[in-house]
Amino acid sequence: MIESLSISQVTSYIKKTLETDELLQSVWLKGEISNYTLHSSGHQYFSLKDEGATIKCVKFKNFGYAPAQQNFKTGDKVLVHGSIDLYMPHGTYQLRATQIHLQGLGDLHQQFELLKNKLTAEGFFDSAHKIGIPSFPQCIGVVSSTSGAVIQDIKNTLERRFPGIKLILSPALMQGETAPASVIDALQKLEAITEVDTIIIARGGGSMEDLWCFNNEALVRAIYKIKKPVISAIGHETDFTLCDFVADLRAPTPTAAAELAVPDAAELKSRLAYYKKNNTRFVEGLLAYHQEHLDHFKTQLDEQLAYNLEQKKHLLEKLILRLQTHDPLMPLQKGFTLTLKDGKKISSTKLLQTNDEITTRFIDGEIHSIIK
């Protein structure tokens, strides 16, 4: 009996083979769009063809990179990135697209990726090289155009958040072939100013071509060498340039860059008031705690002193009693007398001779006698 495979088994095998091929999982295809359909769901279906072949393509909504230009038409020359996939129900292979660019924009994006990969390999975008933004700067340097709303938005934001902060504008061209050199010169001027704490590179939104100067290799290398922290604020939130990657911090907009560059003075005042209130409570609690311990120690000390004094009193009484016991005058208080000759106690008549002068001491006085 001949062993056979099911259609599903063969198709599944082919699908797995395609999906495990590294080359086919990240490909750039250049060609002409035909049979283009933009579904109501936002998914895009089309075929991509050249002189010798055609491949079906699908670009699902919210999958992959979404350029500003979303609507294409049959006949457009495009550059498409994606992976080769197999649609099992029909047994047909297709390109699952992640990026679609009109031919000109596609070339720019390809240049962008090549340069990005090169600089990434050289370590220009490593986080280890990033410089922290000062918490309380004294002076902000801005590289931007003197005209337009960008610099005014930055001024207004800085004044609102941190009144009194100094701002120095270093004007530069922000578009065109000579823009990179102009921006580099403006950056170096700000770096030479000692009082500048943070540098912002700011430009409003625009097309990929408008912002292309900020993908310049010389400019990226110059930003990398700047010793002061650099905030990049190029275009809108969805725009990314190589300057964003090499900068110490990327801001989605110029206004956001100003907000990131300085603290909010009102918030700081509120926080200080909160800390002051809580510190006062803490100090009061700490003083009460130590006062309680001092009172406790004082009580213990008073009790110890009273005990020691009582002990000393008892000891003193014992010493007094002992002294009284050995006091030669103690018998006088009981009616006895004390006989002395030449100041010495006479305890026997044998110690006396005729004509000796003696003193007889009583409790209340003494008399003098002569032995006969």
ROFI-977006 format. One record per residue: x, y, z of N, C-alpha, C in turn; residue in three letters. Coordinates in pm, whole numbers, plus 50000, padded with zeros to 5 digits. Layout:
BEGIN
   n.px   n.py   n.pz  ca.px  ca.py  ca.pz   c.px   c.py   c.pz   aa
      X      Y      Z      X      Y      Z      X      Y      Z  ALA
...
# end
This chain:
BEGIN
   n.px   n.py   n.pz  ca.px  ca.py  ca.pz   c.px   c.py   c.pz   aa
  50084  49881  50000  50000  50000  50000  50088  50124  50000  MET
  50060  50221  49915  50140  50344  49903  50103  50439  50016  ILE
  50208  50481  50092  50185  50579  50198  50167  50717  50135  GLU
  50073  50791  50183  50046  50923  50126  50037  51027  50238  SER
  50057  51153  50201  50044  51265  50294  49919  51343  50260  LEU
  49860  51402  50361  49743  51486  50334  49788  51622  50278  SER
  49695  51689  50213  49724  51823  50160  49763  51916  50275  ILE
  49695  51901  50387  49724  51987  50502  49865  51962  50554  SER
  49906  51835  50556  50040  51803  50604  50147  51865  50516  GLN
  50130  51852  50385  50228  51909  50292  50230  52061  50303  VAL
  50111  52120  50305  50102  52266  50313  50161  52317  50443  THR
  50134  52246  50554  50188  52285  50684  50340  52275  50683  SER
  50392  52170  50618  50537  52153  50610  50601  52268  50532  TYR
  50539  52303  50420  50592  52414  50339  50587  52544  50419  ILE
  50477  52566  50493  50461  52688  50573  50573  52697  50678  LYS
  50597  52584  50748  50702  52584  50849  50840  52607  50788  LYS
  50861  52551  50667  50989  52570  50598  51011  52717  50566  THR
  50906  52783  50518  50917  52925  50485  50942  53009  50611  LEU
  50872  52975  50719  50880  53054  50841  51012  53037  50915  GLU
  51085  52931  50887  51214  52909  50953  51332  52955  50868  THR
  51303  53006  50749  51409  53059  50661  51436  53205  50700  ASP
  51555  53234  50756  51586  53369  50804  51580  53472  50692  GLU
  51624  53437  50575  51623  53531  50463  51482  53573  50427  LEU
  51388  53477  50430  51251  53505  50388  51169  53572  50497  LEU
  51223  53579  50621  51148  53641  50730  51178  53789  50748  GLN
  51270  53842  50669  51297  53986  50671  51351  54026  50534  SER
  51258  54060  50444  51297  54092  50306  51243  54229  50266  VAL
  51317  54296  50180  51273  54421  50117  51246  54390  49970  TRP
  51125  54419  49925  51088  54396  49785  51051  54528  49720  LEU
  51102  54548  49600  51072  54670  49525  50989  54631  49404  LYS
  50879  54702  49384  50795  54668  49269  50680  54765  49252  GLY
  50583  54723  49168  50467  54807  49136  50342  54745  49195  GLU
  50258  54828  49256  50134  54781  49316  50029  54755  49208  ILE
  49957  54643  49223  49840  54615  49138  49730  54557  49227  SER
  49606  54574  49183  49489  54522  49255  49487  54569  49402  ASN
  49515  54696  49423  49522  54749  49559  49382  54766  49618  TYR
  49364  54720  49743  49236  54736  49813  49263  54776  49957  THR
  49200  54885  50000  49205  54925  50140  49072  54885  50203  LEU
  49076  54780  50284  48953  54727  50344  48900  54823  50450  HIS
  48770  54814  50477  48708  54899  50579  48769  54874  50717  SER
  48829  54756  50738  48894  54723  50865  49027  54795  50881  SER
  49078  54851  50770  49208  54916  50774  49319  54829  50718  GLY
  49289  54700  50690  49388  54612  50630  49405  54648  50483  HIS
  49527  54627  50430  49556  54658  50290  49593  54528  50217  GLN
  49529  54508  50104  49555  54390  50021  49597  54436  49882  TYR
  49703  54375  49828  49749  54414  49695  49847  54309  49644  PHE
  49884  54324  49518  49988  54241  49459  50106  54332  49427  SER
  50226  54275  49437  50348  54348  49404  50413  54275  49287  LEU
  50442  54349  49179  50493  54283  49059  50612  54357  49002  LYS
  50693  54282  48930  50799  54341  48848  50788  54279  48710  ASP
  50893  54287  48632  50884  54240  48493  50863  54089  48484  GLU
  50909  54013  48587  50905  53868  48572  50812  53793  48664  GLY
  50759  53856  48769  50679  53780  48865  50586  53872  48944  ALA
  50491  53805  49016  50394  53876  49100  50381  53801  49234  THR
  50369  53875  49340  50347  53813  49470  50234  53887  49541  ILE
  50146  53810  49606  50037  53871  49681  50091  53925  49814  LYS
  50030  54036  49858  50076  54101  49981  49956  54140  50068  CYS
  49979  54142  50199  49878  54190  50292  49949  54272  50399  VAL
  49892  54388  50432  49945  54473  50540  49831  54494  50639  LYS
  49841  54427  50755  49736  54437  50853  49745  54570  50929  PHE
  49630  54624  50964  49625  54750  51038  49696  54735  51173  LYS
  49769  54838  51211  49842  54843  51339  49948  54734  51350  ASN
  49994  54682  51239  50100  54582  51241  50220  54640  51167  PHE
  50333  54655  51241  50452  54711  51178  50451  54862  51177  GLY
  50536  54920  51093  50554  55065  51084  50442  55126  51003  TYR
  50390  55241  51052  50279  55308  50983  50324  55445  50936  ALA
  50366  55460  50811  50409  55591  50760  50290  55685  50745  PRO
  50322  55813  50728  50215  55912  50714  50125  55880  50594  ALA
  50184  55832  50484  50107  55799  50364  50047  55660  50379  GLN
  49916  55651  50398  49851  55522  50420  49782  55470  50294  GLN
  49733  55558  50213  49655  55515  50096  49744  55507  49973  ASN
  49746  55390  49913  49822  55370  49790  49724  55341  49677  PHE
  49777  55331  49558  49690  55302  49443  49766  55212  49346  LYS
  49691  55146  49261  49751  55060  49160  49844  55143  49072  THR
  49964  55092  49051  50062  55162  48968  50170  55231  49049  GLY
  50148  55245  49180  50250  55309  49263  50376  55223  49269  ASP
  50491  55289  49258  50620  55221  49275  50652  55227  49424  LYS
  50670  55111  49486  50688  55107  49632  50804  55017  49671  VAL
  50848  55039  49795  50945  54950  49860  50873  54892  49981  LEU
  50866  54758  49988  50787  54692  50091  50878  54601  50174  VAL
  50861  54608  50304  50934  54518  50394  50835  54422  50460  HIS
  50878  54296  50480  50791  54200  50546  50851  54062  50547  GLY
  50767  53962  50570  50811  53823  50576  50723  53739  50485  SER
  50784  53636  50427  50710  53546  50338  50630  53447  50424  ILE
  50504  53438  50394  50414  53353  50471  50333  53267  50373  ASP
  50269  53164  50422  50186  53080  50337  50045  53079  50394  LEU
  49948  53111  50310  49807  53112  50350  49750  52973  50322  TYR
  49734  52893  50427  49704  52751  50412  49571  52721  50341  MET
  49462  52797  50371  49335  52761  50304  49344  52760  50152  PRO
  49426  52851  50095  49438  52857  49949  49567  52792  49899  HIS
  49657  52760  49992  49783  52699  49951  49871  52795  49875  GLY
  49858  52925  49901  49937  53025  49827  50029  53099  49925  THR
  50147  53133  49876  50238  53210  49961  50214  53359  49935  TYR
  50251  53441  50033  50228  53585  50025  50332  53658  50109  GLN
  50338  53787  50090  50425  53870  50171  50339  53939  50278  LEU
  50368  53911  50403  50300  53981  50512  50382  54108  50540  ARG
  50331  54219  50493  50408  54344  50496  50407  54409  50634  ALA
  50519  54468  50671  50528  54547  50794  50550  54695  50762  THR
  50603  54724  50641  50627  54862  50600  50602  54875  50450  GLN
  50539  54985  50413  50517  55015  50271  50558  55161  50249  ILE
  50650  55183  50155  50696  55319  50127  50691  55344  49976  HIS
  50645  55462  49943  50660  55503  49804  50808  55500  49769  LEU
  50838  55479  49643  50976  55452  49602  51077  55550  49660  GLN
  51050  55681  49651  51144  55780  49703  51161  55770  49853  GLY
  51048  55761  49926  51053  55749  50070  51115  55617  50113  LEU
  51092  55518  50035  51148  55387  50065  51300  55391  50060  GLY
  51355  55462  49962  51500  55475  49952  51557  55547  50074  ASP
  51487  55652  50118  51532  55725  50237  51529  55635  50360  LEU
  51421  55560  50372  51410  55473  50488  51518  55365  50488  HIS
  51549  55317  50370  51655  55217  50359  51789  55277  50401  GLN
  51816  55401  50361  51938  55470  50403  51939  55488  50555  GLN
  51822  55522  50607  51807  55542  50751  51845  55413  50825  PHE
  51790  55300  50781  51816  55173  50848  51962  55133  50838  GLU
  52022  55155  50721  52163  55119  50702  52253  55199  50796  LEU
  52229  55332  50801  52312  55417  50888  52285  55388  51035  LEU
  52160  55362  51068  52125  55330  51206  52197  55202  51250  LYS
  52196  55101  51166  52263  54976  51198  52413  54996  51215  ASN
  52470  55078  51130  52614  55106  51135  52650  55174  51267  LYS
  52576  55278  51301  52606  55354  51423  52574  55274  51549  LEU
  52472  55189  51540  52440  55102  51653  52556  55007  51681  THR
  52612  54951  51574  52725  54859  51588  52846  54928  51649  ALA
  52860  55057  51625  52973  55133  51678  52946  55182  51821  GLU
  52825  55158  51873  52795  55193  52011  52746  55333  52036  GLY
  52707  55404  51930  52666  55544  51945  52534  55559  52022  PHE
  52453  55456  52023  52321  55466  52087  52314  55393  52221  PHE
  52429  55344  52270  52430  55268  52396  52386  55357  52512  ASP
  52304  55302  52598  52257  55378  52715  52370  55413  52811  SER
  52478  55337  52807  52591  55363  52897  52654  55500  52871  ALA
  52635  55552  52749  52694  55682  52715  52600  55799  52743  HIS
  52479  55770  52790  52383  55878  52813  52419  55958  52939  LYS
  52398  56089  52932  52424  56178  53046  52291  56215  53110  ILE
  52285  56213  53241  52162  56246  53311  52128  56395  53300  GLY
  51999  56425  53293  51953  56563  53284  51955  56624  53425  ILE
  52017  56745  53444  52022  56807  53577  51882  56829  53635  PRO
  51868  56806  53764  51738  56824  53829  51701  56971  53844  SER
  51802  57055  53870  51775  57197  53893  51872  57281  53810  PHE
  51846  57291  53680  51936  57367  53593  51926  57518  53616  PRO
  52032  57588  53580  52033  57734  53590  52015  57800  53455  GLN
  52056  57727  53349  52050  57787  53215  52026  57677  53111  CYS
  51930  57700  53022  51897  57605  52915  51940  57664  52781  ILE
  52017  57586  52706  52056  57626  52571  51967  57558  52469  GLY
  51921  57633  52370  51830  57577  52269  51888  57600  52130  VAL
  51894  57491  52053  51931  57499  51911  51802  57488  51832  VAL
  51765  57596  51764  51642  57598  51688  51642  57717  51594  SER
  51536  57727  51517  51519  57841  51428  51470  57961  51509  SER
  51511  58080  51467  51466  58201  51537  51320  58233  51507  THR
  51271  58179  51396  51132  58205  51359  51046  58082  51390  SER
  50916  58103  51390  50825  57991  51415  50784  57983  51560  GLY
  50694  57888  51586  50634  57877  51719  50718  57794  51815  ALA
  50818  57720  51765  50893  57627  51850  50962  57698  51966  VAL
  51043  57800  51934  51119  57866  52040  51026  57938  52137  ILE
  50915  57991  52087  50821  58061  52174  50752  57961  52268  GLN
  50717  57844  52215  50656  57741  52299  50751  57699  52412  ASP
  50879  57686  52378  50979  57647  52478  50993  57756  52584  ILE
  51000  57882  52541  51010  57994  52635  50890  57996  52731  LYS
  50771  57984  52674  50649  57988  52755  50646  57874  52857  ASN
  50686  57755  52813  50683  57639  52901  50785  57652  53014  THR
  50906  57699  52981  51009  57717  53083  50966  57820  53187  LEU
  50909  57931  53139  50866  58038  53230  50752  57992  53319  GLU
  50663  57911  53263  50550  57862  53342  50594  57763  53449  ARG
  50685  57675  53413  50725  57569  53505  50833  57613  53603  ARG
  50928  57694  53556  51043  57730  53638  51080  57875  53614  PHE
  51001  57969  53666  51023  58112  53642  51164  58155  53679  PRO
  51222  58238  53593  51355  58289  53620  51467  58209  53556  GLY
  51435  58093  53499  51538  58013  53433  51591  58089  53311  ILE
  51721  58087  53294  51782  58158  53182  51780  58070  53057  LYS
  51750  58130  52942  51746  58058  52815  51837  58128  52716  LEU
  51922  58048  52650  52011  58101  52546  51979  58031  52416  ILE
  51939  58106  52315  51908  58049  52183  52033  58056  52096  LEU
  52070  57940  52041  52179  57934  51943  52115  57900  51810  SER
  52087  58001  51723  52010  57978  51601  52081  57886  51503  PRO
  51999  57810  51430  52053  57718  51329  51947  57692  51223  ALA
  51993  57651  51106  51902  57606  51001  51850  57468  51041  LEU
  51722  57446  51023  51661  57322  51068  51608  57238  50953  MET
  51650  57271  50831  51605  57195  50715  51699  57224  50600  GLN
  51723  57122  50518  51805  57142  50400  51945  57084  50412  GLY
  52020  57091  50302  52152  57028  50296  52253  57091  50390  GLU
  52243  57223  50414  52340  57289  50500  52299  57288  50648  THR
  52181  57232  50678  52131  57231  50815  52221  57154  50912  ALA
  52271  57034  50877  52356  56961  50973  52476  57041  51021  PRO
  52546  57106  50929  52663  57186  50967  52622  57303  51055  ALA
  52506  57362  51024  52456  57475  51103  52421  57431  51245  SER
  52358  57316  51257  52322  57264  51390  52447  57228  51470  VAL
  52545  57167  51404  52670  57132  51471  52738  57257  51528  ILE
  52744  57363  51447  52805  57489  51491  52730  57547  51611  ASP
  52596  57543  51606  52515  57597  51716  52536  57515  51844  ALA
  52547  57383  51830  52570  57297  51945  52704  57328  52011  LEU
  52807  57341  51930  52940  57366  51983  52949  57502  52052  GLN
  52876  57599  52004  52873  57731  52070  52809  57720  52208  LYS
  52702  57644  52218  52636  57628  52349  52723  57548  52445  LEU
  52793  57450  52394  52879  57370  52481  52990  57455  52540  GLU
  53034  57556  52466  53143  57642  52513  53099  57741  52620  ALA
  52967  57757  52638  52915  57849  52739  52904  57775  52871  ILE
  52984  57815  52970  52993  57742  53097  52860  57731  53168  THR
  52780  57838  53168  52658  57839  53248  52546  57751  53191  GLU
  52558  57707  53067  52455  57622  53007  52459  57483  53071  VAL
  52347  57441  53128  52338  57310  53195  52288  57201  53101  ASP
  52190  57236  53016  52123  57139  52931  52100  57202  52794  THR
  52112  57119  52689  52091  57167  52552  51971  57096  52491  ILE
  51884  57174  52427  51767  57119  52358  51781  57148  52209  ILE
  51768  57042  52126  51759  57060  51980  51612  57045  51945  ILE
  51552  57150  51891  51407  57149  51871  51368  57194  51731  ALA
  51273  57118  51673  51216  57152  51543  51072  57103  51540  ARG
  50987  57176  51472  50848  57135  51458  50834  57017  51363  GLY
  50711  56973  51342  50685  56857  51258  50711  56883  51111  GLY
  50712  56775  51035  50736  56785  50891  50742  56647  50829  GLY
  50761  56643  50700  50770  56515  50629  50905  56452  50656  SER
  50920  56329  50609  51047  56260  50627  51160  56337  50559  MET
  51130  56395  50442  51232  56474  50371  51267  56599  50449  GLU
  51166  56663  50514  51191  56785  50591  51284  56758  50709  ASP
  51269  56639  50770  51347  56606  50889  51474  56528  50856  LEU
  51500  56509  50728  51610  56420  50689  51747  56469  50737  TRP
  51764  56600  50754  51893  56653  50797  51933  56601  50935  CYS
  51835  56558  51014  51864  56508  51147  51901  56360  51147  PHE
  51916  56304  51026  51969  56169  51010  52110  56174  50953  ASN
  52172  56290  50960  52306  56310  50906  52411  56247  50999  ASN
  52502  56171  50941  52601  56099  51021  52693  56194  51097  GLU
  52737  56301  51031  52827  56397  51098  52758  56462  51218  ALA
  52629  56491  51204  52554  56553  51314  52540  56454  51430  LEU
  52511  56329  51399  52498  56227  51504  52629  56215  51582  VAL
  52740  56211  51509  52870  56199  51575  52902  56322  51659  ARG
  52859  56438  51613  52884  56562  51688  52805  56563  51818  ALA
  52679  56520  51812  52596  56514  51934  52657  56416  52034  ILE
  52709  56307  51983  52770  56205  52069  52888  56262  52148  TYR
  52960  56355  52087  53080  56412  52151  53048  56524  52250  LYS
  52926  56578  52245  52891  56688  52335  52896  56639  52480  ILE
  52964  56714  52566  52983  56674  52706  52867  56716  52796  LYS
  52775  56796  52745  52659  56838  52823  52537  56758  52777  LYS
  52441  56735  52865  52323  56657  52827  52243  56723  52716  PRO
  52202  56642  52619  52128  56692  52502  51991  56625  52497  VAL
  51887  56708  52484  51750  56659  52467  51711  56682  52322  ILE
  51668  56577  52254  51626  56588  52113  51474  56600  52106  SER
  51426  56703  52038  51281  56724  52021  51256  56758  51875  ALA
  51262  56656  51791  51250  56674  51647  51115  56624  51599  ILE
  51036  56713  51541  50909  56672  51482  50803  56641  51586  GLY
  50714  56551  51546  50603  56512  51634  50634  56380  51704  HIS
  50540  56333  51784  50562  56214  51865  50592  56090  51781  GLU
  50535  56082  51660  50554  55964  51576  50679  55972  51490  THR
  50747  56087  51492  50868  56105  51411  50991  56060  51489  ASP
  51077  55983  51422  51202  55941  51484  51318  55970  51389  PHE
  51425  56027  51443  51546  56052  51365  51663  55992  51441  THR
  51777  55984  51374  51896  55930  51440  51943  56021  51553  LEU
  51912  56149  51544  51947  56241  51653  51872  56203  51781  CYS
  51750  56150  51767  51674  56105  51883  51745  55990  51954  ASP
  51805  55902  51876  51869  55783  51933  52001  55817  52002  PHE
  52076  55914  51949  52207  55946  52007  52195  56045  52121  VAL
  52086  56123  52126  52068  56222  52233  52057  56152  52368  ALA
  52084  56227  52473  52074  56172  52608  51929  56148  52649  ASP
  51837  56224  52586  51695  56207  52615  51615  56251  52494  LEU
  51511  56174  52459  51426  56211  52346  51292  56262  52398  ARG
  51248  56376  52347  51118  56431  52385  51026  56421  52264  ALA
  50898  56388  52284  50807  56373  52170  50778  56504  52097  PRO
  50789  56618  52168  50765  56750  52109  50858  56851  52174  THR
  50878  56967  52111  50959  57072  52174  50903  57116  52310  PRO
  50771  57126  52321  50710  57164  52449  50743  57060  52556  THR
  50735  56934  52518  50767  56827  52612  50914  56833  52653  ALA
  51001  56875  52560  51144  56887  52592  51165  56990  52701  ALA
  51096  57104  52691  51106  57207  52794  51055  57155  52928  ALA
  50950  57076  52925  50895  57020  53049  50992  56921  53113  GLU
  51065  56847  53029  51162  56750  53080  51290  56818  53130  LEU
  51318  56938  53079  51444  57005  53112  51443  57071  53248  ALA
  51325  57112  53296  51318  57183  53424  51208  57124  53512  VAL
  51222  57136  53644  51116  57089  53733  51000  57187  53735  PRO
  50889  57144  53791  50772  57231  53806  50782  57301  53942  ASP
  50804  57433  53939  50823  57508  54063  50703  57496  54156  ALA
  50582  57500  54099  50461  57490  54182  50456  57355  54252  ALA
  50493  57252  54181  50494  57118  54241  50600  57108  54349  GLU
  50716  57173  54325  50823  57172  54425  50779  57242  54553  LEU
  50711  57358  54538  50662  57431  54655  50563  57346  54734  LYS
  50473  57281  54661  50375  57195  54727  50444  57080  54799  SER
  50545  57024  54735  50617  56912  54797  50694  56957  54921  ARG
  50755  57078  54912  50829  57131  55025  50737  57157  55144  LEU
  50617  57212  55114  50520  57236  55220  50479  57104  55286  ALA
  50462  57003  55205  50425  56871  55257  50537  56816  55346  TYR
  50663  56828  55297  50776  56778  55375  50791  56856  55505  TYR
  50771  56991  55498  50784  57074  55617  50682  57032  55722  LYS
  50557  57012  55677  50451  56972  55769  50482  56838  55832  LYS
  50525  56744  55751  50555  56611  55802  50682  56610  55887  ASN
  50780  56695  55851  50901  56703  55931  50872  56761  56069  ASN
  50780  56862  56072  50742  56920  56200  50679  56813  56289  THR
  50589  56736  56231  50526  56628  56306  50630  56526  56353  ARG
  50724  56499  56266  50827  56401  56299  50913  56450  56415  PHE
  50954  56579  56406  51039  56636  56511  50963  56639  56644  VAL
  50835  56681  56638  50755  56685  56761  50742  56545  56822  GLU
  50718  56448  56736  50708  56310  56783  50839  56261  56842  GLY
  50949  56299  56775  51081  56258  56822  51113  56321  56958  LEU
  51078  56451  56973  51101  56519  57100  51018  56455  57211  LEU
  50891  56425  57180  50805  56361  57280  50860  56226  57321  ALA
  50910  56153  57223  50967  56021  57250  51087  56032  57344  TYR
  51178  56126  57312  51297  56142  57395  51263  56201  57532  HIS
  51161  56290  57538  51119  56345  57665  51067  56236  57758  GLN
  50991  56146  57698  50939  56033  57775  51052  55948  57833  GLU
  51155  55926  57749  51269  55848  57796  51348  55925  57902  HIS
  51360  56058  57884  51430  56138  57984  51357  56133  58119  LEU
  51225  56143  58113  51145  56134  58236  51165  55999  58303  ASP
  51169  55896  58223  51188  55762  58277  51327  55749  58342  HIS
  51429  55803  58273  51565  55797  58328  51575  55881  58455  PHE
  51507  55998  58458  51510  56084  58576  51448  56012  58696  LYS
  51335  55945  58672  51270  55869  58779  51363  55761  58832  THR
  51427  55690  58738  51522  55585  58780  51638  55645  58859  GLN
  51688  55761  58813  51801  55826  58880  51762  55872  59020  LEU
  51642  55931  59031  51595  55976  59163  51581  55858  59259  ASP
  51528  55750  59211  51512  55632  59296  51648  55576  59338  GLU
  51742  55577  59244  51875  55526  59275  51946  55614  59377  GLN
  51931  55749  59360  51992  55843  59454  51932  55826  59594  LEU
  51799  55814  59601  51732  55795  59731  51780  55667  59799  ALA
  51793  55562  59720  51840  55434  59774  51983  55447  59826  TYR
  52070  55515  59746  52210  55532  59787  52221  55616  59914  ASN
  52141  55722  59923  52142  55806  60043  52098  55728  60167  LEU
  51998  55645  60151  51950  55563  60262  52057  55466  60307  GLU
  52126  55408  60210  52235  55316  60242  52346  55387  60317  GLN
  52381  55507  60272  52487  55585  60337  52444  55625  60479  LYS
  52317  55657  60494  52265  55695  60626  52279  55580  60725  LYS
  52241  55459  60680  52254  55342  60766  52399  55317  60803  HIS
  52487  55332  60705  52629  55311  60729  52683  55413  60829  LEU
  52638  55538  60813  52683  55644  60904  52635  55617  61047  LEU
  52514  55573  61059  52460  55542  61191  52540  55431  61258  GLU
  52579  55331  61179  52661  55222  61233  52796  55274  61279  LYS
  52855  55364  61202  52986  55419  61236  52977  55504  61364  LEU
  52868  55580  61376  52849  55662  61494  52835  55575  61619  ILE
  52759  55467  61602  52739  55375  61714  52872  55312  61753  LEU
  52950  55278  61652  53080  55217  61680  53172  55315  61750  ARG
  53171  55439  61706  53254  55541  61769  53211  55565  61913  LEU
  53080  55567  61933  53029  55588  62067  53069  55475  62161  GLN
  53071  55355  62104  53110  55239  62184  53254  55250  62233  THR
  53340  55307  62151  53482  55320  62185  53515  55457  62245  HIS
  53417  55538  62271  53441  55670  62329  53470  55655  62479  ASP
  53588  55702  62526  53624  55687  62667  53534  55768  62761  PRO
  53463  55864  62708  53376  55947  62790  53236  55888  62803  LEU
  53209  55781  62730  53076  55723  62734  53034  55680  62876  MET
  53125  55621  62960  53084  55579  63096  53043  55695  63183  PRO
  53094  55817  63155  53059  55932  63237  52910  55960  63233  LEU
  52847  55928  63117  52703  55951  63104  52623  55857  63195  GLN
  52688  55750  63244  52622  55653  63333  52658  55675  63481  LYS
  52727  55786  63514  52760  55816  63653  52900  55781  63694  GLY
  52975  55720  63609  53114  55686  63639  53201  55809  63623  PHE
  53326  55798  63681  53422  55908  63667  53546  55857  63599  THR
  53630  55950  63558  53753  55915  63489  53866  55989  63558  LEU
  53966  55911  63600  54081  55970  63671  54199  55979  63576  THR
  54260  56097  63575  54371  56122  63485  54489  56177  63563  LEU
  54610  56138  63523  54733  56195  63578  54819  56234  63460  LYS
  54851  56361  63461  54928  56414  63348  54860  56384  63215  ASP
  54724  56385  63217  54647  56364  63095  54631  56219  63058  GLY
  54686  56127  63142  54678  55984  63110  54582  55916  63206  LYS
  54508  55821  63154  54407  55750  63232  54475  55666  63341  LYS
  54418  55675  63466  54468  55594  63578  54367  55485  63604  ILE
  54412  55364  63579  54320  55251  63597  54351  55170  63724  SER
  54457  55211  63803  54492  55136  63924  54564  55231  64023  SER
  54542  55207  64156  54607  55289  64259  54757  55269  64259  THR
  54799  55159  64203  54942  55130  64197  55016  55229  64107  LYS
  54939  55298  64028  55002  55393  63938  55018  55530  64004  LEU
  54971  55543  64129  54976  55672  64198  55076  55668  64314  LEU
  55130  55785  64343  55221  55801  64456  55177  55923  64535  GLN
  55236  55935  64660  55200  56048  64745  55242  56177  64676  THR
  55156  56277  64691  55173  56412  64634  55148  56417  64481  ASN
  55103  56302  64421  55065  56311  64277  54938  56393  64261  ASP
  54939  56474  64159  54819  56556  64129  54737  56482  64024  GLU
  54611  56465  64057  54524  56391  63965  54403  56477  63930  ILE
  54337  56440  63822  54213  56508  63779  54103  56404  63772  THR
  53995  56435  63836  53878  56345  63833  53771  56412  63747  THR
  53735  56344  63640  53641  56403  63544  53504  56340  63562  ARG
  53402  56429  63576  53262  56388  63582  53193  56425  63450  PHE
  53068  56387  63440  52994  56419  63318  52972  56568  63305  ILE
  52967  56635  63421  52936  56777  63415  53052  56865  63460  ASP
  53172  56806  63471  53288  56887  63507  53400  56800  63561  GLY
  53501  56862  63626  53613  56788  63679  53666  56859  63805  GLU
  53740  56775  63892  53802  56831  64012  53948  56787  64014  ILE
  54031  56867  64083  54174  56835  64092  54208  56797  64237  HIS
  54287  56693  64254  54319  56644  64390  54469  56612  64398  SER
  54517  56604  64525  54658  56567  64549  54654  56445  64641  ILE
  54730  56343  64603  54734  56218  64680  54810  56240  64810  ILE
  54757  56196  64923  54817  56207  65055  54863  56071  65102  LYS
# end
